Structures are given as C-alpha cells and as structure tokens.
Amino acid sequence: MGRLEGKKAVVTGAAQGLGAAIVERLAEEGCDVVAWDLNRAGVEQTARQIGERTGRKVYGRVLDVTDAAAARSAMDEAADVLGGLDIAVCNAGVLFAGDSIGFDIAQWRKVIEVNLVGYFITAREAARVMLKFGGGSIIQINSKSGKKGSYKNTPYCASKFGGIGVTQSLAYEFAEKNIRVNAVCPGNLLDSPLWVDSLYKQYSQRLGLTEAEVRQRYIDQVPMKRGCTYRDVTNLVVFLASDESGYMTGQAINITGGQEMR
C-alpha cells in the first residue's frame, strides 16, 4: 500500500522532466493520475509508460493552462475519468531570462501568463471540483526564485513571487472547506531538461564560461554542494498530498540544500 493509495490526481506540465517525475511518484504511491501538457505525443507516451510500470491508471491529455474554458472542461473530464479528485499539482511553467533593458515584452508577458495566470486557472478549477468531493490538496511547484530575486530573471521571479501570493490567498479562501493549498520551492534542478537543453547554453554565453563551469558555479552556491533532484521534490509533494500534512496550508516550503533559508 502506497501513502496515497486510491487517491486521484491531476498534474500539469507532465510530459517530461519534473512533471513526469511527479506523475510517476504519485502513481508509485497508489494514485491514479491525469497528466496534462501541451506536448500531446510526449504526455501520452509518458502516461502510457508510467501506467505500465506502476500498474495504475495514468492518462495523458493535452491542455494549455492559460485557456480558462479548456481548463474548466478538462478538470471536469479528469474527475469523471478518475472518479474524483484529491490532488492537483500545478507544475506547468516557462522561463525566459535576459537583460531587463532589452527584454522582449511579449516573452515577459508569456512567463506571467503561463506561470502565474495558468497556475491560478488550474488551482481554481481544481478547488471547484474538489468542493464536490469533500476537499483535497493543491500543490504549486514554485521556485527559490519565489523567495529571492534572481539576476536577469525578472519575469520568472515576478511570476513565482506572485504564485506564493496566490497560494496563500487560496489557502485562506478554502481553509474551512478542507482544501489545502501549498507551494514547493525547489533549488536548481541541474540535471533537468530545462538546464541541460537550455540554461547551461544561455548562461555559458552570457557569463563567458564553459557549461561545466556554469554547473560548478551553481553547485558552489549551495551549502550542501549539490543540485536539487526530482526525488527531493517528489518526497515533499507526496507529503503535502497526503493526510500527514493535514494541518498545513498556505506554506511555501524550500528544497534548496540550504541555499534559501526563509
């Protein structure tokens, strides 16, 4: 028996990387899951593979979290397919970094639209459905950048600081309705597709360092001298999704190896 045996979950941004790892861990702990992503082929393959490995019901669906009408319909469909809804993990996000003076405003708005507005849309639709089933746990995947400003990273920080405000506000609103809302603030996931496929190259060019030197630079900033792993994050997600955290709501919890301590 897993710690979440028989529970029903939705995870956004689930085709690869951390989102896929969250889907897999929830399934390992006994959840049936609907996984959402814009990448149809990726999310369907991820869902199929995780379902085969874990023996749980895992469904891959396409969703743009910024589309309010589509999110409403998709949340209802997920609850119908799963037979309820206990957990919603809001992981979908994008990151564009750069010099503030020359930053493309369309990209700035895109980050806010996906990371902040998309989170609010997903969370409110999850809450609406959870009210019908007696409550649940909503978990935002935030960032250490939601606690402290980040160099040449204004839109991402703005979206993540705002996300903590949304988390706390929703926690207040639904505290007496048995719906808990919390945020997880990971450190740098240095082995994730975001870093391996994008950020190392961006920072290498910007800082005039090799990609290996960029990686070491970020490791050196962490008191525990390693990057954050998917398992570090999913350990906390499982706790927040479970009844073990039943007296916790409105929290933004760091998983940063000591890099952020408030």
N, C-alpha and C positions, 0 to 999 in steps of 0.2 A: 504494500500500500504506500503510495506516494503521499507527500504532505498536502497535496492539492487534489486528492483522489475524487473524481466525479465532478470537479468544477468546470465551468465553461468560460473560455477566454477569447478575446479579440486582441490582436497585436498589429499595429501599423508599421509601415516601413520594414516589412518582414521578408523580403526576397533574398537578402544576403546579410553578411556581417552580423552586427549585434542583434538586429531584429530577428534574423534566422536563429541565432543562438538562444534568444529568449523563447521563441516558439518551441525549440527543441527541449529546453529545460522545463518549460511548463508541461509539455507532453510527457517527459520523463517522470514528472511528479504527479501525473494522473489526470491532467487536463485534456479535454477536447478543445481544439483551437480553430478559429478562423483567422487566417493570415492575410493581411492586406498590403498591397504595394501597387505602384504604377506599372511595374515591370511584370506583365502577365506571364510570360514564359518562365521568368525567374521565380516568381512566387508560387506558381503551380508546381514547378519542379521541386522547390524546397518543401512545400507541403506534402507532396507525394512521398518524397524520400524520408521525411521525419515521421510520417504516418507509418511507413513500412518498418522503420527502425524501432518505433516505440509501441506499435500496436494501438495507438489512439486514433481518433477521428480528427484529421487535420485537413482543412480546406483552404485552398489558395484562391483569392479573389482580387480583382482589380479595383482600386479606389484612389481617387485624388482627394486627399483630406481637406483641401481648400474648397471643395464643392459641397456646400451645405446640404442641398437637396439630395445629392447622391449619398452623402454620409448618413443622412437620416434613413434613407431606404436600405442602405447596406447594413446598418445596425439592426434594423428590424429583421432583415433576412438572416443575419448571423444568429440572432436569438431564436428564430424559427428553426434553423438548421441544427443548432446546438441543443435546443430545448431549454434555453435560459441564458443568463449572462451574469457571471460573478466577478470577472476580472477584465479590465481594459488597460492595455499597456500602450501608451502613446509615444511611439519611438520615431515616427517619420520626421525627417529633418534634412535640411540642406545647409551648406556652408560655402560662402564666398568671402575670401579675405583680401585686403588690399589697402593701399594708401587712401585715407579719408578724403583728401583734396580731390583726387581723381576718380573716386569710386563711382561706378555706374549706378545711378539711382534706381534703374529697373531691377538690377540684381539686389540692391539693398532692400527694395520692397518685396522681392521674391522671398528672401530669407524670412522677413517678418510674416509674410503671408503663409508660408508653409509651417515654420517653427512655432509661431505664436497663434495666429488665427486658426491654422489647421489643428493645433492642439486643442484650442477652445471648442471648436466644432466637434471634434471627436469626443472630448470629455463630456460635453453637454448631452450629446446623443447617447453616450453610454449611461450617464446618470438617468436620463429619461427612461431608458429601458430597464435599468436596474431597479427603479422605483416600482416597477410592476412585479419584480421577483424578490422583493424584500431587502434589497441592498447589494453592496458589492465593494470592490476596491478598484480605484482608478489610479494608475501609476504613470507619471510623466518621466520619460528619460530626458533629463536636463543636462547639466554640464557643470564643471568647476567654473566655466565662463558665465554661469548664472550667479556666481558669488563674488567675482572679482573681474575687473576689466582686463581685456586681452589686447596685446599690441596689434594694431592694424586689423582689428576684427570687430568693428563697431556694430554691424548689423546682427551678427551672431550673438554677441553679448547682449544687445538690446532685446533680442528675441528670448534669450534664456533668462535674463533678469525679469522680463515681463511674464515668462512662464511660471516663475515662482509666485508672482503676484496672483496669477490665475489659479494656481494650485491652492494657495491659502484662502482665496476668496470662495472657491468652490467648496473647500473643506468646511468653512463656516456655514455656507448655504445648506449643505446636505448632512451636517453632523448629526442632526436629530432624525435623519431618515435612514440611518445605518449604511450610508455611503461614505467611505473614507477616501481621501484624495491626498496623495503624497508624491514627492519628486525624488528621483535618484540623480545624483550629481557625480558622474564618473570623471576621473582624470583622463589623461591622454591614452587612447586605445591604440598603441603604437604598431600593432600588428593587424589592424583592421583595414579593409579595402580603402576607406577614406584616406588613411595615412599612406598606405603602400602605393595606391594608384594615383594619388593626387597631392597630398600635403607635403610629402617629402620633396617632390619635384618643385612645388611652389616655393617652399621655404629655402631649398637649396639655391634656387635662382635669386631669391630676394636677399639672402644672407651671405651669398658668396662662399658657401660651404658645400662639401660633398653630402650626399644623402646619409651616409654613415655618420658623418659629423653632426648633421641635424638630429638624427636619432639620439646620439650620445648627449647632445646639448639638452634635450628634453628629459632624458633619464636623470641627468645630473641635477635637475631642478626638484627631484622627488626625494624626500628624506629616506624613503625605503629603497631607493635606487632601482626601481623597475617601473615599467609601464603598467597601466591598468589592463586587466584581461577580461574576456567575456564572462568567465566564471566568477570573477569578483563581482560583476554587475548582476548576473543572474542569481547569485546567492541572496542578494538583497531584494531583488524582485520577488523571489519566492517567499521570503519572509513577509514582505509588505502585502503580498497577495493572500497570505494565509491568515488564519484566525490568531496566530501567535502575535500579530501586530494589531490586535483588535482595539487597543487603546491609543493608537497613533493616527493622527490625521493632521494635515497642513504642514507636514515636515518636508524639508529639502536636505537630504542626507548625503554627505560627502563619501565618495570612494576614491580617494586620491593619494593613498600612500603617505598622507601627512602633508601633501603639497598645499592643501587648503584646509584650515582648521577652524572655520567658523560657519 
